[in-house]
Amino acid sequence: MKLLLFFSSLFLISFGLLGQHIVPIQATPHELTKSSINDYRKTYDNESKAVITTQPVGNLRTMAEWEEVQAICITWTSYKSILAQIVAEAQSECEVIILCSNAASAQSELIGYGVSLTNVTFVADDYNSIWMRDYGGNTVYKDYVDSLILVDWIYNRSRPDDNTAPDAIGSFKNIPVYEMSQSGSDLVHTGGNFMADGFGTAFSSELVDYENSVSGSFNITVKTPAEVDQLMEDWMGIDTYVKMTVLPYDDIHHIDMHMKLIDEETLVIGEFPTSVSDGPQIEMNIQYVQDNFTSVYGTPYKIIRIPMVPSTSGGYPTGSWGGASYRTYANNLIVNKKVLVPTYREEYDSIGLRILRESMPGYEVIGIDCDNSGANIIGSGGAIHCITKAIGVEDPLLISHQELPNTADVSNPYNVDALIMHRSGISDAILLYKVGLSGTYTSVSMSNTSADNWAAEIPAQSAGSKVYYYINATSMSGKNQVRPITAPDGYFHFEVSESVGVADVEISFGRVFPNPSAGLTCIELNNTREFSGTLSVYNVLGQELETIHAGLFRGNNRKYFIDVSNYAAGAYQVVLKSNAISQSKPLLVYK
């Protein structure tokens, strides 16, 4: 009751101070009191909508966030100074569609913020909140690169007006909207908890399974996790659905608050200090992904760490009311050649923005303050990604290429393969490469090796060379596209090094953390080659209590996890044994 009164008071204060009702990304107290969404469904089902409620037919492909977009959608409501900055930056890259209650009023307010309206359109319709990412329609293509459609889930909040946004925007853009609302296909989901690679793999937290189970308390057809997977495949072409354990201190459980897929094989992951907040569970989730899934190229995902930001007092999220907000750089928006990033304080922003610029060459990375007293949107549970939704272009020219690795080969040419697709077919493709950033690009015609596959070679280079390259393709209809989309300013690259022998590297422990620990504990091993052995926990009497891993240990350094919450308080040893070594690390457990 105290929490309910506090929330209610907070909403009244926010409304009085800002002249507008701020609905947080979390469920409000009113929504939390509902055991189902009966009231929501009554309004939802009675709306007059031009949606399609049968399953789309064709080879379906859900768009990745780094693909070419024709429009970014926002809702013109709370935090308007932040929305105005998004509009100002995005309209140079694509159309900005603004869902609003009154077009003339929204236009006047934007002009008041000093924003030009050269590529902005307004759609007048009802709404409940600002969180367009969660309730906006998802871009899906039939036959991989043809027939753009929007697929709409049931929004996991009792906000009926929000859930009509895909229909309003789809009707405005003349894009068919397929709505998953009928018995059996009535899927509850949210856009902040979904990320796709453009080739049938998607990531979410296990929130999606919970909300579609009997425990979720929604008035829908109860579904098993396997049935959720099947619906995602049937309606969106997702045939590999990676679902990770929810984080204990992120109360909305949306993955866009701590991770970002920036290409087919690279994950940017929010990093807490050792043993702090959600850090241990994030590490466990990423290890789960690396142990069980590969990129579309069949390779392990590349992981790039980016710091999570503490409060001004130095705190991180703890799950208790009044704790620090979830300050993250992962909650950014890729809009063609720009990346709009939430920022907080200069001492952290300079690091976060630098990491993104280095990881995404050629992109214009732009910070937007999300943590100041006048527009503290991060305090409401979200940031830039949460309040925007992209619509892909009508006729994507899809180029997919796995960046070449560094090599010691100075004798043989370097083969560049790419998947290139357009609904009209591909007229020609060109590989452009240069040696050194200051070099001049040389073009090489790519050959159509089979179906949609194209290839060309970069000549062998001397040791010490740094090679930069990109791909340019033109469709039969005349459309042109490059990959990376930021080329020639952006590029793929690799280095040619001296040939050296592969030396055995000593196998050793890295960190054991947190230490002392009362729960989930991470054990790092440093090894660059495979070996066989055991990793176990022993008590002070030398008795083995638990085998963490036995058998083959993969190379490239690994993390292993144990839960010591059932251990008695005291001292233990984590022991690593193989034919060649026996090493140990102390572990203290407290209650």
Solvent accessible surface area in square Angstrom, and as a share of the most:
residue,aa,sasa,rsa
1,M,165,0.74
2,K,176,0.75
3,L,93,0.46
4,L,66,0.33
5,L,106,0.53
6,F,94,0.39
7,F,35,0.14
8,S,45,0.29
9,S,55,0.36
10,L,69,0.34
11,F,27,0.11
12,L,134,0.67
13,I,100,0.51
14,S,20,0.13
15,F,104,0.43
16,G,62,0.59
17,L,142,0.71
18,L,82,0.41
19,G,62,0.60
20,Q,39,0.17
21,H,88,0.39
22,I,14,0.07
23,V,18,0.10
24,P,14,0.09
25,I,1,0.00
26,Q,49,0.22
27,A,24,0.19
28,T,16,0.10
29,P,9,0.06
30,H,126,0.56
31,E,19,0.08
32,L,119,0.59
33,T,94,0.55
34,K,56,0.24
35,S,92,0.60
36,S,26,0.17
37,I,6,0.03
38,N,70,0.36
39,D,81,0.42
40,Y,2,0.01
41,R,30,0.11
42,K,130,0.55
43,T,58,0.34
44,Y,2,0.01
45,D,85,0.44
46,N,125,0.64
47,E,64,0.29
48,S,115,0.74
49,K,46,0.20
50,A,84,0.65
51,V,32,0.19
52,I,66,0.33
53,T,46,0.27
54,T,93,0.54
55,Q,88,0.39
56,P,3,0.02
57,V,125,0.72
58,G,40,0.39
59,N,81,0.41
60,L,18,0.09
61,R,9,0.03
62,T,6,0.03
63,M,20,0.09
64,A,1,0.01
65,E,28,0.13
66,W,15,0.05
67,E,19,0.09
68,E,49,0.22
69,V,4,0.02
70,Q,39,0.17
71,A,0,0.00
72,I,0,0.00
73,C,3,0.02
74,I,0,0.00
75,T,0,0.00
76,W,9,0.03
77,T,16,0.09
78,S,2,0.01
79,Y,21,0.08
80,K,40,0.17
81,S,42,0.27
82,I,1,0.00
83,L,0,0.00
84,A,4,0.03
85,Q,76,0.34
86,I,0,0.00
87,V,0,0.00
88,A,47,0.36
89,E,47,0.21
90,A,0,0.00
91,Q,15,0.07
92,S,81,0.52
93,E,47,0.21
94,C,9,0.05
95,E,27,0.12
96,V,0,0.00
97,I,0,0.00
98,I,0,0.00
99,L,0,0.00
100,C,1,0.01
101,S,83,0.54
102,N,81,0.42
103,A,39,0.30
104,A,74,0.57
105,S,54,0.35
106,A,1,0.01
107,Q,76,0.34
108,S,71,0.46
109,E,63,0.28
110,L,0,0.00
111,I,100,0.51
112,G,70,0.67
113,Y,104,0.39
114,G,70,0.67
115,V,10,0.06
116,S,64,0.41
117,L,46,0.23
118,T,117,0.68
119,N,55,0.28
120,V,18,0.10
121,T,44,0.26
122,F,39,0.16
123,V,14,0.08
124,A,66,0.51
125,D,46,0.24
126,D,94,0.49
127,Y,52,0.20
128,N,52,0.27
129,S,3,0.02
130,I,1,0.01
131,W,0,0.00
132,M,0,0.00
133,R,17,0.06
134,D,6,0.03
135,Y,3,0.01
136,G,6,0.06
137,G,7,0.07
138,N,10,0.05
139,T,6,0.04
140,V,0,0.00
141,Y,1,0.00
142,K,39,0.17
143,D,72,0.37
144,Y,93,0.35
145,V,7,0.04
146,D,46,0.24
147,S,49,0.32
148,L,9,0.05
149,I,3,0.02
150,L,3,0.01
151,V,0,0.00
152,D,4,0.02
153,W,10,0.04
154,I,0,0.00
155,Y,2,0.01
156,N,5,0.03
157,R,28,0.10
158,S,18,0.11
159,R,5,0.02
160,P,28,0.17
161,D,37,0.19
162,D,0,0.00
163,N,2,0.01
164,T,12,0.07
165,A,0,0.00
166,P,1,0.01
167,D,19,0.10
168,A,18,0.14
169,I,6,0.03
170,G,1,0.01
171,S,71,0.46
172,F,95,0.40
173,K,48,0.20
174,N,135,0.69
175,I,8,0.04
176,P,61,0.39
177,V,5,0.03
178,Y,20,0.08
179,E,8,0.04
180,M,0,0.00
181,S,3,0.02
182,Q,89,0.39
183,S,101,0.65
184,G,38,0.37
185,S,16,0.10
186,D,4,0.02
187,L,0,0.00
188,V,0,0.00
189,H,1,0.00
190,T,0,0.00
191,G,3,0.03
192,G,0,0.00
193,N,0,0.00
194,F,15,0.06
195,M,2,0.01
196,A,4,0.03
197,D,1,0.00
198,G,0,0.00
199,F,49,0.20
200,G,7,0.07
201,T,12,0.07
202,A,0,0.00
203,F,0,0.00
204,S,0,0.00
205,S,5,0.03
206,E,75,0.34
207,L,20,0.10
208,V,0,0.00
209,D,21,0.11
210,Y,118,0.45
211,E,12,0.05
212,N,0,0.00
213,S,31,0.20
214,V,115,0.66
215,S,64,0.41
216,G,11,0.11
217,S,57,0.37
218,F,40,0.16
219,N,74,0.38
220,I,22,0.11
221,T,52,0.30
222,V,84,0.48
223,K,9,0.04
224,T,71,0.41
225,P,74,0.47
226,A,72,0.56
227,E,83,0.37
228,V,0,0.00
229,D,50,0.26
230,Q,93,0.41
231,L,21,0.10
232,M,0,0.00
233,E,76,0.34
234,D,40,0.21
235,W,7,0.03
236,M,0,0.00
237,G,15,0.15
238,I,3,0.01
239,D,99,0.51
240,T,48,0.28
241,Y,22,0.08
242,V,0,0.00
243,K,24,0.10
244,M,3,0.01
245,T,62,0.36
246,V,49,0.28
247,L,4,0.02
248,P,82,0.52
249,Y,82,0.31
250,D,4,0.02
251,D,100,0.52
252,I,8,0.04
253,H,43,0.19
254,H,1,0.00
255,I,1,0.00
256,D,0,0.00
257,M,2,0.01
258,H,7,0.03
259,M,0,0.00
260,K,0,0.00
261,L,0,0.00
262,I,14,0.07
263,D,41,0.21
264,E,4,0.02
265,E,9,0.04
266,T,8,0.05
267,L,0,0.00
268,V,0,0.00
269,I,0,0.00
270,G,0,0.00
271,E,74,0.33
272,F,13,0.05
273,P,62,0.39
274,T,65,0.38
275,S,39,0.25
276,V,48,0.28
277,S,21,0.14
278,D,1,0.00
279,G,9,0.08
280,P,15,0.10
281,Q,25,0.11
282,I,2,0.01
283,E,16,0.07
284,M,72,0.32
285,N,7,0.04
286,I,4,0.02
287,Q,14,0.06
288,Y,90,0.34
289,V,0,0.00
290,Q,49,0.22
291,D,59,0.31
292,N,90,0.46
293,F,42,0.18
294,T,73,0.42
295,S,4,0.03
296,V,64,0.37
297,Y,60,0.23
298,G,52,0.50
299,T,40,0.23
300,P,87,0.55
301,Y,5,0.02
302,K,90,0.38
303,I,42,0.21
304,I,45,0.23
305,R,69,0.25
306,I,1,0.00
307,P,33,0.21
308,M,4,0.02
309,V,2,0.01
310,P,7,0.04
311,S,17,0.11
312,T,115,0.67
313,S,107,0.69
314,G,46,0.44
315,G,29,0.28
316,Y,33,0.13
317,P,6,0.04
318,T,79,0.46
319,G,62,0.59
320,S,71,0.46
321,W,144,0.51
322,G,70,0.67
323,G,38,0.36
324,A,23,0.18
325,S,31,0.20
326,Y,19,0.07
327,R,25,0.09
328,T,0,0.00
329,Y,0,0.00
330,A,1,0.01
331,N,0,0.00
332,N,1,0.00
333,L,4,0.02
334,I,4,0.02
335,V,0,0.00
336,N,14,0.07
337,K,94,0.40
338,K,19,0.08
339,V,0,0.00
340,L,0,0.00
341,V,0,0.00
342,P,0,0.00
343,T,13,0.08
344,Y,17,0.06
345,R,48,0.18
346,E,126,0.57
347,E,104,0.47
348,Y,59,0.22
349,D,14,0.07
350,S,55,0.35
351,I,69,0.35
352,G,0,0.00
353,L,22,0.11
354,R,115,0.42
355,I,26,0.13
356,L,0,0.00
357,R,117,0.43
358,E,115,0.52
359,S,29,0.19
360,M,7,0.03
361,P,31,0.19
362,G,35,0.34
363,Y,32,0.12
364,E,94,0.42
365,V,7,0.04
366,I,31,0.15
367,G,33,0.31
368,I,3,0.01
369,D,54,0.28
370,C,0,0.00
371,D,24,0.13
372,N,58,0.30
373,S,122,0.79
374,G,59,0.57
375,A,5,0.04
376,N,58,0.30
377,I,0,0.00
378,I,2,0.01
379,G,49,0.47
380,S,14,0.09
381,G,12,0.11
382,G,0,0.00
383,A,0,0.00
384,I,0,0.00
385,H,1,0.00
386,C,0,0.00
387,I,0,0.00
388,T,0,0.00
389,K,12,0.05
390,A,14,0.11
391,I,4,0.02
392,G,0,0.00
393,V,13,0.08
394,E,79,0.36
395,D,36,0.19
396,P,8,0.05
397,L,8,0.04
398,L,12,0.06
399,I,6,0.03
400,S,6,0.04
401,H,8,0.03
402,Q,61,0.27
403,E,49,0.22
404,L,33,0.16
405,P,102,0.64
406,N,104,0.53
407,T,33,0.19
408,A,41,0.32
409,D,49,0.25
410,V,71,0.41
411,S,89,0.57
412,N,86,0.44
413,P,66,0.41
414,Y,17,0.07
415,N,72,0.37
416,V,0,0.00
417,D,79,0.41
418,A,5,0.04
419,L,48,0.24
420,I,0,0.00
421,M,31,0.14
422,H,14,0.06
423,R,119,0.43
424,S,46,0.29
425,G,28,0.27
426,I,20,0.10
427,S,56,0.36
428,D,60,0.31
429,A,2,0.01
430,I,58,0.29
431,L,0,0.00
432,L,30,0.15
433,Y,25,0.10
434,K,24,0.10
435,V,65,0.37
436,G,24,0.23
437,L,103,0.51
438,S,117,0.75
439,G,30,0.29
440,T,120,0.70
441,Y,48,0.18
442,T,66,0.38
443,S,70,0.45
444,V,46,0.27
445,S,90,0.58
446,M,10,0.05
447,S,70,0.45
448,N,79,0.41
449,T,83,0.48
450,S,62,0.40
451,A,89,0.69
452,D,54,0.28
453,N,62,0.32
454,W,23,0.08
455,A,13,0.10
456,A,10,0.08
457,E,91,0.41
458,I,0,0.00
459,P,65,0.41
460,A,36,0.28
461,Q,32,0.14
462,S,79,0.51
463,A,37,0.29
464,G,64,0.61
465,S,13,0.09
466,K,99,0.42
467,V,0,0.00
468,Y,19,0.07
469,Y,0,0.00
470,Y,18,0.07
471,I,0,0.00
472,N,34,0.18
473,A,0,0.00
474,T,34,0.20
475,S,2,0.01
476,M,129,0.58
477,S,79,0.51
478,G,52,0.50
479,K,38,0.16
480,N,78,0.40
481,Q,24,0.11
482,V,23,0.13
483,R,29,0.11
484,P,19,0.12
485,I,18,0.09
486,T,5,0.03
487,A,6,0.05
488,P,75,0.47
489,D,106,0.55
490,G,0,0.00
491,Y,41,0.16
492,F,18,0.08
493,H,80,0.36
494,F,2,0.01
495,E,72,0.32
496,V,2,0.01
497,S,58,0.37
498,E,120,0.54
499,S,91,0.59
500,V,119,0.68
501,G,70,0.67
502,V,151,0.87
503,A,80,0.62
504,D,116,0.60
505,V,68,0.39
506,E,129,0.58
507,I,9,0.05
508,S,32,0.21
509,F,21,0.09
510,G,15,0.15
511,R,107,0.39
512,V,15,0.09
513,F,11,0.05
514,P,27,0.17
515,N,63,0.32
516,P,70,0.44
517,S,1,0.00
518,A,40,0.31
519,G,19,0.18
520,L,43,0.21
521,T,0,0.00
522,C,0,0.00
523,I,0,0.00
524,E,24,0.11
525,L,1,0.01
526,N,62,0.32
527,N,1,0.00
528,T,76,0.44
529,R,96,0.35
530,E,100,0.45
531,F,18,0.07
532,S,68,0.44
533,G,15,0.14
534,T,52,0.30
535,L,0,0.00
536,S,3,0.02
537,V,0,0.00
538,Y,40,0.15
539,N,28,0.14
540,V,116,0.67
541,L,140,0.69
542,G,52,0.50
543,Q,101,0.45
544,E,90,0.41
545,L,87,0.43
546,E,60,0.27
547,T,69,0.40
548,I,31,0.16
549,H,56,0.25
550,A,61,0.48
551,G,35,0.34
552,L,96,0.48
553,F,1,0.00
554,R,119,0.43
555,G,11,0.10
556,N,122,0.63
557,N,77,0.39
558,R,34,0.12
559,K,41,0.17
560,Y,31,0.12
561,F,32,0.13
562,I,6,0.03
563,D,84,0.44
564,V,0,0.00
565,S,51,0.33
566,N,145,0.75
567,Y,27,0.10
568,A,71,0.55
569,A,62,0.48
570,G,33,0.32
571,A,47,0.36
572,Y,18,0.07
573,Q,70,0.31
574,V,0,0.00
575,V,19,0.11
576,L,0,0.00
577,K,88,0.37
578,S,25,0.16
579,N,161,0.83
580,A,90,0.69
581,I,41,0.21
582,S,79,0.51
583,Q,45,0.20
584,S,63,0.41
585,K,69,0.29
586,P,78,0.49
587,L,0,0.00
588,L,87,0.43
589,V,6,0.04
590,Y,116,0.44
591,K,143,0.61
